[in-house]
Amino acid sequence: MDFSYYTQLATEMIGNDGKRNDLFSKMDDMYHVKWELPPALKSYKWIRTVKNSDPRDAVQTAIQIFSGLDPRIKIVPLADDDANKDQAETWERYLGICLKEASLRRRTSVIRDLMRSAILYDMVAAQVTYLPWQEKIAKRPGEEKRWKNARDEYGDWIVTVRHPKDVHVNYSDIVPEQILYVSKWKVADVINFYGKSAKELTSRVNEGNPSNLNDDIYIYEYCDIDRKVVWASGDGYGGGATYRILDEDHGLPFMPWACRVGGTTLDTDPQYQVSPLLAPIYHSGDWETVNIAQSLLISDMIARAAAPRHIFQGPGGEVVEFDYMTPGGRVDLPTGVDYKSIPVEPVDPNIPTALNLLTQSMSKSTLPRMMTEGNTPVNVNFATYNMSIQTGVAKIRQYRELAEQVTADICKLFFKWIRHNNSAVFYNDRSADAFGKQMILDPNALPERLNLSVELSPDVATDRQQKINAAMMALQLGFPKEYALEEIGVTDPARAMRISDKEKVREAMLQNELALMQQKGQMALQLQQSQIQQQAQVNQMANNAPLPQNPANGIGFDPNQGGIPAQMMNPEMTREMQTGMTQGGQDVGF
């Protein structure tokens, strides 16, 4: 089509989203706590601006609830057999690795930005870039090396979450048909990035319009099923001078965008077709009213603190001074001067009460204060506390679903890029039991249509406890363990079961080794005890044996009865050997 068609279409798309962008700007103001007093109140010197941060606290709490845990990616196997189930699990782990690597090269995680966009704007738009493809189609000198270095550092993927205010999408009843992204650049950056493609802009710079390379300029990136058109313009609303940069077929069988909008199609006004978390307190004016009430209350208290509290009447009263540095000091009044104290009027108690009602109204429209403050009120039972937490989680369920859908779209784009690039992907499996094993992803094995879903589990203590209790009851009723693990938020139940089985096998082997060691120890102890008993029996038998008879005893060896002396029987035998006793009568033991 003619280039003017795209510029006119861009102007129309931006104009259609005007009211929507006004709403998004108000959401940004509340999130960044940007607010000013009305002009009528600014004229008072004593008034002070006091801003309420409850809207930001509610958004931050909602983001943290659903971005604290890894997303659980689920792919339905292509067939009901072990090979296809293992393949589906391998794909799930690879997609999880891709999301983590894409988060490493960003300021914050992909999931966190997706949740923030869903909660704050009820719309999410993300671009997915595959670095191997960028390296393959590189045209400018040094660009190929640039993309390769980017791959080596943080992996193959770039996921860029765009501000919904800058993205304009024309939807049909089937898919997003046309996407326009508008961003502000410096003229020098445009020329450096696009090189020769930005020759129209370069020639205008050389002519002095724009006159400075540091001037701001807007880049329009249009994409549909077939075409990619890029041009520069002096303003961000579709008007002004335009400088064509690209106008070509992008050569992809898909658009590298993941765009989804929540809200409803029942409303015709764009500002009501989306329903961000903070929209109710903007449409009702509660936040504006709370800021005004807080400003008046605090300003009135400050003004009262500085108000006059003493009256001196009579000549010389103007020279009386109070000594505020000495506790319990005195004041000396000149003769004829009368002193009166002005009583301090208390703050109207209805003002804090009304302010509290307003903040409660905001909390009712967003999240319970119990969640945003993190403090559990005294004397609140668990059932009440749990109901309050679950009510808050239910309020942000629609934004979680939106972020889940976009995350699933991003994962599908990962596979679409790989299939289109038609090159095998080598990666290291970083799961707990893989120990960095190198894996190969065959692009020809990836189906064109994949039943893929993503679940973001809430990181809430009471929610985890309830899920664990429910899973235990389900197991008692005969539910499969895999289903129970899924319910408590395990991202890869099958792998968790395999790890558990391996732990059980190792534990059983360890118990067997311990039992064998105990058995050997008992046998050694029994053998030692048996040897001790045998030795004891030998010793006992030796102690109870009769003493040997001395052959030199008897009448024949008694000189008193006419026999010969005993020494003559064995001249070498001593008296102790003959008698078996010492001279003192002690037994010598032989």
C-alpha positions as CSV (number, residue, x, y, z in Angstrom):
1,M,0.0,0.0,0.0
2,D,1.0,3.6,-0.3
3,F,3.1,5.0,2.5
4,S,0.5,7.7,3.3
5,Y,-2.0,4.9,4.2
6,Y,0.1,3.9,7.2
7,T,0.6,7.4,8.5
8,Q,-3.1,8.1,8.3
9,L,-3.9,4.8,9.9
10,A,-1.5,5.7,12.8
11,T,-3.2,9.0,13.3
12,E,-6.6,7.3,13.5
13,M,-5.3,4.6,15.9
14,I,-3.8,7.1,18.2
15,G,-6.9,9.3,18.2
16,N,-9.1,6.3,19.0
17,D,-7.0,5.6,22.1
18,G,-7.0,9.1,23.4
19,K,-9.5,8.6,26.3
20,R,-7.8,5.3,27.1
21,N,-4.4,7.0,27.4
22,D,-5.9,9.8,29.6
23,L,-7.0,7.1,32.0
24,F,-3.6,5.4,31.8
25,S,-2.0,8.8,32.7
26,K,-4.2,9.1,35.7
27,M,-3.2,5.6,36.8
28,D,0.5,6.6,36.5
29,D,-0.1,9.7,38.6
30,M,-1.7,7.6,41.4
31,Y,1.1,4.9,41.2
32,H,3.8,7.6,41.3
33,V,1.8,9.6,43.9
34,K,1.7,12.7,41.7
35,W,-0.9,15.2,42.8
36,E,-1.3,18.9,43.3
37,L,-3.7,21.0,45.3
38,P,-6.6,22.6,43.5
39,P,-5.9,26.2,42.5
40,A,-8.4,27.5,45.0
41,L,-6.4,26.0,47.9
42,K,-2.9,26.8,46.5
43,S,-3.6,30.5,47.2
44,Y,-3.4,29.9,51.0
45,K,0.1,30.3,52.3
46,W,-0.6,28.1,55.4
47,I,-1.8,25.0,53.5
48,R,0.6,22.1,52.9
49,T,0.3,19.3,50.3
50,V,-0.2,15.9,51.8
51,K,-0.4,12.9,49.4
52,N,-1.9,9.5,50.1
53,S,0.1,6.5,48.9
54,D,-2.5,3.8,49.4
55,P,-3.0,3.3,45.6
56,R,0.7,2.6,45.1
57,D,0.8,0.3,48.1
58,A,-2.2,-1.7,46.7
59,V,-0.5,-2.1,43.3
60,Q,2.8,-3.1,44.8
61,T,1.2,-5.7,47.1
62,A,-0.7,-7.2,44.2
63,I,2.5,-7.4,42.1
64,Q,4.4,-9.1,44.9
65,I,1.7,-11.7,45.5
66,F,1.8,-13.2,41.9
67,S,5.4,-12.5,40.9
68,G,7.2,-14.1,43.9
69,L,7.0,-17.7,42.6
70,D,8.2,-19.1,39.3
71,P,5.4,-19.5,36.7
72,R,4.2,-23.1,36.2
73,I,4.2,-23.9,32.5
74,K,2.0,-26.8,31.5
75,I,2.1,-28.4,28.0
76,V,-0.4,-31.1,27.2
77,P,1.5,-34.1,25.6
78,L,0.8,-34.8,22.0
79,A,-0.1,-38.4,22.9
80,D,-0.8,-40.4,26.0
81,D,2.5,-42.3,26.2
82,D,5.7,-41.9,28.2
83,A,7.8,-40.6,25.3
84,N,5.4,-37.8,24.6
85,K,5.1,-37.0,28.3
86,D,8.8,-36.8,28.7
87,Q,9.1,-34.6,25.6
88,A,6.4,-32.2,27.0
89,E,8.3,-32.0,30.3
90,T,11.5,-31.2,28.4
91,W,9.7,-28.4,26.5
92,E,8.3,-27.0,29.8
93,R,11.7,-26.9,31.4
94,Y,13.2,-25.2,28.3
95,L,10.5,-22.5,28.3
96,G,11.1,-21.9,32.0
97,I,14.8,-21.4,31.3
98,C,14.0,-19.0,28.5
99,L,11.9,-16.8,30.8
100,K,14.6,-16.7,33.4
101,E,17.3,-15.8,30.9
102,A,15.2,-13.1,29.4
103,S,14.7,-11.7,32.9
104,L,18.5,-11.7,33.6
105,R,19.1,-9.0,30.9
106,R,16.4,-6.7,32.3
107,R,16.1,-4.4,35.3
108,T,13.4,-6.6,36.8
109,S,11.8,-9.9,36.0
110,V,9.5,-10.4,33.0
111,I,6.7,-11.7,35.2
112,R,6.9,-8.7,37.5
113,D,6.5,-6.2,34.7
114,L,3.7,-8.3,33.1
115,M,1.8,-8.2,36.4
116,R,2.4,-4.5,36.9
117,S,1.1,-3.7,33.4
118,A,-2.0,-6.0,33.9
119,I,-2.8,-4.5,37.3
120,L,-2.1,-0.9,36.6
121,Y,-3.5,-0.7,33.0
122,D,-5.5,-3.9,32.5
123,M,-3.5,-4.3,29.3
124,V,-0.2,-6.0,28.5
125,A,2.0,-5.6,25.4
126,A,5.3,-7.3,25.0
127,Q,7.8,-7.8,22.1
128,V,9.8,-11.0,21.8
129,T,13.1,-10.8,19.9
130,Y,15.2,-13.9,19.0
131,L,18.9,-13.0,18.9
132,P,20.0,-15.9,16.5
133,W,17.5,-14.6,13.9
134,Q,18.8,-11.0,14.4
135,E,22.3,-12.3,14.0
136,K,21.3,-14.1,10.8
137,I,19.7,-11.0,9.1
138,A,22.2,-8.5,10.3
139,K,23.1,-6.0,7.6
140,R,25.1,-3.2,9.2
141,P,28.9,-3.6,9.9
142,G,29.6,-5.0,13.3
143,E,25.9,-5.8,14.0
144,E,26.3,-9.5,13.8
145,K,29.1,-9.5,16.4
146,R,26.9,-7.3,18.6
147,W,24.0,-9.7,18.6
148,K,26.4,-12.7,19.2
149,N,27.9,-11.0,22.2
150,A,24.4,-10.4,23.5
151,R,23.6,-14.1,23.1
152,D,26.8,-15.3,24.9
153,E,26.1,-13.1,27.9
154,Y,22.4,-13.7,28.7
155,G,21.0,-16.2,26.2
156,D,18.9,-16.0,23.0
157,W,15.9,-14.1,24.1
158,I,14.8,-10.5,24.7
159,V,11.3,-9.9,26.1
160,T,10.5,-6.2,26.2
161,V,7.3,-5.2,28.0
162,R,6.1,-1.9,26.5
163,H,4.0,0.8,28.2
164,P,0.4,0.2,27.0
165,K,0.0,4.0,26.5
166,D,2.6,3.7,23.6
167,V,1.0,0.7,22.0
168,H,-2.1,0.9,19.8
169,V,-3.8,-2.3,18.6
170,N,-6.6,-2.9,16.2
171,Y,-8.4,-6.2,17.2
172,S,-10.7,-8.3,15.2
173,D,-12.8,-11.1,16.5
174,I,-10.0,-13.5,15.7
175,V,-6.6,-12.0,16.5
176,P,-4.8,-8.6,16.8
177,E,-4.6,-7.4,13.2
178,Q,-2.5,-4.3,13.4
179,I,0.0,-3.1,16.0
180,L,1.5,0.4,16.3
181,Y,4.3,1.3,18.7
182,V,5.3,4.9,19.3
183,S,8.5,5.8,21.1
184,K,10.6,8.9,21.7
185,W,14.2,8.9,20.5
186,K,17.1,11.3,19.9
187,V,17.7,12.1,16.3
188,A,21.3,10.9,16.6
189,D,20.2,7.5,18.0
190,V,17.8,7.0,15.1
191,I,20.5,7.6,12.6
192,N,23.0,5.4,14.4
193,F,20.5,2.5,14.8
194,Y,18.9,2.4,11.4
195,G,22.0,3.6,9.4
196,K,21.3,3.9,5.7
197,S,17.6,3.1,6.1
198,A,17.2,6.5,7.8
199,K,18.6,8.4,4.8
200,E,15.5,10.7,4.6
201,L,16.1,11.8,8.2
202,T,19.8,12.2,7.6
203,S,19.3,14.4,4.6
204,R,16.9,16.6,6.5
205,V,19.4,16.9,9.3
206,N,22.1,18.0,6.9
207,E,19.7,20.6,5.6
208,G,19.1,21.9,9.1
209,N,15.6,20.5,9.9
210,P,15.8,19.1,12.5
211,S,18.7,21.3,13.3
212,N,20.2,19.4,16.2
213,L,21.1,15.7,16.6
214,N,20.0,15.9,20.2
215,D,16.5,17.0,19.3
216,D,13.7,14.6,20.3
217,I,11.9,12.7,17.5
218,Y,9.2,10.0,17.6
219,I,9.6,6.6,15.9
220,Y,6.5,4.8,14.6
221,E,6.8,1.1,14.3
222,Y,3.8,-0.5,12.5
223,C,3.3,-4.2,12.1
224,D,0.6,-6.5,10.7
225,I,0.5,-10.0,9.4
226,D,2.7,-9.2,6.4
227,R,4.3,-5.7,6.6
228,K,6.6,-3.8,8.8
229,V,6.7,0.0,8.3
230,V,8.9,2.3,10.4
231,W,9.0,6.1,10.1
232,A,10.1,9.1,12.2
233,S,7.9,12.2,13.0
234,G,8.3,15.4,14.9
235,D,5.4,14.7,17.2
236,G,3.9,11.7,18.9
237,Y,0.3,12.1,17.7
238,G,0.7,11.1,14.1
239,G,1.1,14.6,12.7
240,G,4.0,16.7,11.6
241,A,6.7,15.9,9.0
242,T,7.5,12.3,8.4
243,Y,10.7,10.5,7.4
244,R,10.3,7.0,6.0
245,I,12.8,4.4,7.4
246,L,11.5,1.0,6.6
247,D,8.6,-0.2,4.4
248,E,8.9,-4.0,3.7
249,D,7.5,-7.4,4.2
250,H,8.8,-8.7,7.5
251,G,9.1,-12.3,6.3
252,L,7.6,-13.8,9.4
253,P,4.6,-16.1,9.6
254,F,3.6,-14.4,12.8
255,M,3.8,-11.0,14.5
256,P,6.5,-10.9,17.3
257,W,4.1,-9.3,19.7
258,A,2.1,-10.6,22.7
259,C,-0.8,-8.2,23.2
260,R,-3.9,-8.7,25.4
261,V,-6.5,-6.4,26.9
262,G,-8.7,-7.2,29.8
263,G,-11.8,-5.3,30.6
264,T,-14.9,-5.7,28.5
265,T,-16.2,-5.2,25.0
266,L,-19.7,-4.3,26.3
267,D,-18.7,-0.6,26.8
268,T,-18.2,1.6,23.8
269,D,-16.2,4.4,25.6
270,P,-12.5,3.4,25.5
271,Q,-11.8,4.6,29.1
272,Y,-14.4,2.1,30.4
273,Q,-13.4,-0.8,28.2
274,V,-10.4,-1.4,30.4
275,S,-10.7,-1.8,34.2
276,P,-7.4,-1.3,36.0
277,L,-7.3,-1.9,39.8
278,L,-7.2,1.8,40.6
279,A,-9.9,2.8,38.1
280,P,-12.8,2.8,40.7
281,I,-11.0,5.3,43.1
282,Y,-10.2,7.5,40.1
283,H,-13.7,7.5,38.6
284,S,-15.3,8.0,42.1
285,G,-12.8,10.8,43.0
286,D,-11.9,9.1,46.4
287,W,-8.2,9.6,46.0
288,E,-8.6,13.3,45.1
289,T,-10.9,13.8,48.1
290,V,-8.6,11.9,50.5
291,N,-5.6,14.0,49.4
292,I,-7.6,17.3,49.9
293,A,-8.9,16.1,53.4
294,Q,-5.4,15.0,54.5
295,S,-3.9,18.3,53.3
296,L,-6.5,20.4,55.1
297,L,-6.2,18.3,58.3
298,I,-2.4,18.4,58.6
299,S,-2.2,22.1,57.4
300,D,-4.8,23.1,60.0
301,M,-2.8,21.3,62.8
302,I,0.4,23.1,61.7
303,A,-1.4,26.4,61.5
304,R,-2.8,26.0,65.0
305,A,0.6,25.1,66.4
306,A,2.0,28.5,65.1
307,A,-1.1,30.5,66.1
308,P,-0.8,33.3,68.7
309,R,-1.5,32.1,72.3
310,H,-0.8,35.3,74.4
311,I,-2.5,38.7,74.8
312,F,-0.7,41.6,76.5
313,Q,-2.7,44.7,77.2
314,G,-1.4,48.0,78.4
315,P,1.7,50.3,77.9
316,G,4.9,48.3,77.5
317,G,3.2,45.0,76.5
318,E,5.1,45.0,73.3
319,V,8.4,44.4,75.0
320,V,7.3,41.4,77.0
321,E,9.2,38.2,76.1
322,F,8.6,34.6,77.0
323,D,11.5,32.4,77.9
324,Y,10.7,29.1,76.2
325,M,14.1,27.5,77.1
326,T,13.5,27.2,80.8
327,P,10.9,24.7,81.9
328,G,8.5,26.2,84.4
329,G,10.1,29.7,84.0
330,R,8.4,33.0,84.9
331,V,7.4,36.1,83.0
332,D,7.9,39.5,84.4
333,L,5.2,42.0,83.3
334,P,5.7,45.7,83.4
335,T,3.3,47.7,85.6
336,G,0.0,48.2,84.0
337,V,0.3,45.3,81.6
338,D,-2.4,42.7,81.7
339,Y,-1.9,39.1,80.4
340,K,-4.4,36.7,78.9
341,S,-3.8,33.2,77.5
342,I,-5.7,32.2,74.4
343,P,-7.0,28.6,74.7
344,V,-6.0,26.2,71.9
345,E,-9.0,24.9,70.1
346,P,-8.9,21.2,69.4
347,V,-9.1,19.8,65.9
348,D,-12.6,18.9,64.9
349,P,-12.9,15.1,65.6
350,N,-15.3,14.7,62.6
351,I,-12.4,15.4,60.2
352,P,-10.3,12.4,61.2
353,T,-13.4,10.3,61.2
354,A,-14.4,11.3,57.7
355,L,-10.9,10.8,56.5
356,N,-10.8,7.3,58.0
357,L,-14.1,6.5,56.2
358,L,-12.6,7.7,52.9
359,T,-9.5,5.5,53.2
360,Q,-11.7,2.6,54.1
361,S,-13.7,3.2,50.9
362,M,-10.5,3.2,48.9
363,S,-9.4,0.0,50.6
364,K,-12.7,-1.6,49.7
365,S,-12.2,-0.8,46.1
366,T,-8.6,-2.1,45.9
367,L,-7.1,-4.4,48.5
368,P,-7.8,-4.8,52.2
369,R,-5.5,-2.8,54.4
370,M,-4.6,-6.0,56.2
371,M,-2.7,-7.0,53.0
372,T,-1.1,-3.7,52.2
373,E,0.1,-2.9,55.7
374,G,1.2,-6.4,56.6
375,N,0.0,-6.1,60.2
376,T,-2.5,-8.5,61.7
377,P,-5.0,-6.7,64.0
378,V,-5.1,-7.9,67.6
379,N,-7.8,-10.4,68.6
380,V,-8.6,-11.3,65.0
381,N,-9.1,-15.1,64.6
382,F,-7.6,-17.0,61.7
383,A,-10.9,-17.5,59.8
384,T,-11.4,-13.7,59.6
385,Y,-7.8,-13.1,58.7
386,N,-7.9,-15.8,56.0
387,M,-11.1,-14.5,54.5
388,S,-9.7,-11.0,54.2
389,I,-6.6,-12.4,52.5
390,Q,-8.6,-14.6,50.1
391,T,-10.9,-11.7,49.3
392,G,-8.0,-9.5,48.3
393,V,-6.5,-12.3,46.2
394,A,-9.8,-12.8,44.4
395,K,-10.0,-9.1,43.5
396,I,-6.8,-9.3,41.5
397,R,-7.6,-12.7,39.9
398,Q,-8.6,-11.1,36.6
399,Y,-5.2,-9.4,36.3
400,R,-3.4,-12.6,37.1
401,E,-5.3,-14.3,34.4
402,L,-4.4,-11.6,31.9
403,A,-0.7,-11.9,32.9
404,E,-0.9,-15.7,32.6
405,Q,-2.4,-15.4,29.1
406,V,0.4,-13.1,27.9
407,T,3.0,-15.3,29.4
408,A,1.6,-18.2,27.5
409,D,1.6,-16.1,24.3
410,I,5.3,-15.3,24.9
411,C,6.2,-19.0,25.4
412,K,4.4,-19.8,22.1
413,L,6.4,-17.1,20.4
414,F,9.6,-18.7,21.7
415,F,8.7,-21.9,19.8
416,K,7.4,-20.0,16.7
417,W,10.8,-18.2,16.5
418,I,12.7,-21.4,16.8
419,R,10.6,-23.2,14.2
420,H,11.0,-20.3,11.8
421,N,14.8,-20.1,12.3
422,N,14.9,-23.8,11.6
423,S,18.1,-24.4,13.6
424,A,18.6,-26.8,16.5
425,V,18.9,-25.2,19.9
426,F,21.5,-26.3,22.4
427,Y,21.0,-25.5,26.0
428,N,21.9,-26.7,29.5
429,D,19.2,-28.2,31.7
430,R,19.5,-26.4,35.0
431,S,16.9,-28.4,36.9
432,A,17.8,-29.9,40.2
433,D,18.5,-33.4,39.1
434,A,20.0,-32.7,35.6
435,F,23.3,-31.2,36.8
436,G,23.7,-28.9,33.7
437,K,23.1,-31.7,31.2
438,Q,23.3,-30.4,27.6
439,M,20.0,-30.7,25.8
440,I,19.0,-30.4,22.1
441,L,15.7,-28.9,20.9
442,D,14.8,-30.0,17.4
443,P,12.7,-27.3,15.6
444,N,11.1,-30.0,13.4
445,A,9.7,-31.7,16.5
446,L,7.8,-28.6,17.6
447,P,4.2,-28.7,16.5
448,E,2.5,-25.6,14.9
449,R,-0.3,-25.8,17.4
450,L,0.4,-26.4,21.1
451,N,-1.9,-26.7,24.0
452,L,0.1,-24.6,26.4
453,S,-1.0,-22.8,29.6
454,V,0.7,-20.8,32.4
455,E,-0.3,-20.5,36.0
456,L,1.0,-17.8,38.4
457,S,0.6,-19.0,41.9
458,P,-0.1,-16.5,44.7
459,D,2.7,-16.2,47.2
460,V,0.5,-16.0,50.3
461,A,1.1,-18.0,53.4
462,T,-2.5,-18.8,54.2
463,D,-3.1,-19.8,50.6
464,R,-0.1,-22.2,50.6
465,Q,-1.3,-23.7,53.9
466,Q,-4.8,-24.3,52.6
467,K,-3.5,-25.8,49.3
468,I,-1.2,-28.2,51.2
469,N,-4.1,-29.3,53.5
470,A,-6.4,-29.8,50.6
471,A,-3.7,-31.8,48.7
472,M,-3.2,-34.1,51.8
473,M,-6.9,-34.7,52.0
474,A,-7.0,-35.4,48.2
475,L,-4.3,-38.0,48.6
476,Q,-6.2,-39.7,51.3
477,L,-9.2,-39.9,48.9
478,G,-7.0,-41.6,46.3
479,F,-6.1,-38.6,44.1
480,P,-2.8,-39.0,42.1
481,K,0.2,-37.4,43.6
482,E,0.9,-35.5,40.5
483,Y,-2.5,-33.7,40.7
484,A,-1.8,-32.9,44.4
485,L,1.6,-31.4,43.6
486,E,0.1,-29.3,40.9
487,E,-2.5,-28.0,43.3
488,I,0.1,-26.7,45.8
489,G,2.0,-24.9,43.0
490,V,4.8,-27.2,42.1
491,T,6.0,-26.1,38.7
492,D,7.1,-29.6,37.5
493,P,5.2,-32.3,39.4
494,A,6.5,-35.2,37.4
495,R,10.1,-34.2,38.0
496,A,9.4,-33.6,41.7
497,M,8.0,-37.1,41.9
498,R,11.1,-38.6,40.2
499,I,13.4,-36.7,42.6
500,S,11.3,-37.9,45.5
501,D,11.5,-41.5,44.3
502,K,15.3,-41.2,44.0
503,E,15.5,-39.8,47.5
504,K,13.4,-42.8,48.7
505,V,15.7,-45.2,46.9
506,R,18.8,-43.5,48.4
507,E,17.2,-43.5,51.8
508,A,16.4,-47.2,51.5
509,M,19.9,-48.0,50.4
510,L,21.3,-46.0,53.3
511,Q,19.0,-47.9,55.7
512,N,20.1,-51.2,54.3
513,E,23.8,-50.2,54.7
514,L,23.1,-49.1,58.3
515,A,21.3,-52.4,59.0
516,L,24.3,-54.3,57.6
517,M,26.7,-52.3,59.6
518,Q,24.7,-52.9,62.8
519,Q,24.5,-56.7,61.9
520,K,28.2,-56.9,61.5
521,G,28.8,-55.0,64.7
522,Q,26.5,-57.3,66.6
523,M,28.2,-60.4,65.1
524,A,31.6,-59.0,66.1
525,L,30.3,-58.3,69.6
526,Q,28.9,-61.8,70.0
527,L,32.2,-63.3,68.8
528,Q,34.1,-61.2,71.3
529,Q,31.8,-62.2,74.1
530,S,32.1,-65.9,73.1
531,Q,35.9,-65.7,73.2
532,I,35.7,-64.0,76.6
533,Q,33.4,-66.7,77.9
534,Q,35.7,-69.5,76.5
535,Q,38.8,-67.9,78.1
536,A,36.9,-67.6,81.4
537,Q,36.0,-71.3,81.3
538,V,39.6,-72.2,80.6
539,N,40.8,-70.1,83.5
540,Q,38.2,-71.6,85.8
541,M,39.2,-75.1,84.9
542,A,42.9,-74.2,85.5
543,N,42.1,-72.8,89.0
544,N,40.0,-75.8,90.1
545,A,42.6,-78.5,89.0
546,P,44.2,-80.6,91.9
547,L,47.9,-80.0,92.8
548,P,50.3,-82.6,91.5
549,Q,51.6,-85.1,94.1
550,N,55.2,-84.7,95.1
551,P,57.0,-88.1,94.7
552,A,59.4,-87.2,97.4
553,N,56.8,-87.4,100.1
554,G,56.2,-90.5,102.2
555,I,57.9,-92.7,104.9
556,G,60.7,-93.6,102.6
557,F,61.9,-90.1,102.4
558,D,61.4,-89.2,106.1
559,P,64.8,-89.4,107.9
560,N,62.9,-89.5,111.3
561,Q,61.4,-92.9,110.3
562,G,64.6,-94.3,108.8
563,G,64.2,-93.0,105.3
564,I,66.5,-91.0,103.2
565,P,66.3,-87.2,102.9
566,A,64.0,-85.9,100.2
567,Q,66.8,-83.8,98.6
568,M,68.5,-87.0,97.6
569,M,65.5,-87.8,95.3
570,N,66.0,-84.7,93.3
571,P,69.0,-82.7,94.5
572,E,67.9,-79.7,92.3
573,M,64.5,-79.4,93.9
574,T,64.1,-76.6,96.4
575,R,62.1,-76.8,99.6
576,E,59.2,-74.7,98.1
577,M,59.1,-77.1,95.1
578,Q,58.9,-80.0,97.4
579,T,56.3,-78.6,99.9
580,G,54.4,-76.3,97.5
581,M,54.6,-73.6,100.2
582,T,56.9,-70.9,101.2
583,Q,58.6,-70.8,104.6
584,G,55.8,-68.6,105.8
585,G,53.2,-71.2,104.8
586,Q,51.8,-69.4,101.7
587,D,50.8,-71.5,98.6
588,V,53.2,-70.9,95.7
589,G,50.7,-72.2,93.1
590,F,52.4,-75.3,91.8
